[in-house]
């Protein structure tokens, strides 16, 4: 996942530069969303899978 973080950061910088020069706020918003997904995506997916695994383990033990 290290490469995903690097790629998302580079894409963030490029999109932010393009959005700033063209005065397009939607491109700058897209850049921020790409950065958010790139940096927080792995933790979010692992948290959801752990929660799902614990929920199924606790419901099967009843």
Buried (B, 14 or more C-beta within 10 A) or exposed (E): EEEEBEEBBEBBEEBBEBBEEEEEEEBBEBBEEBBEEBBEBBEEEEEEEEEEEEEEEEEEEE
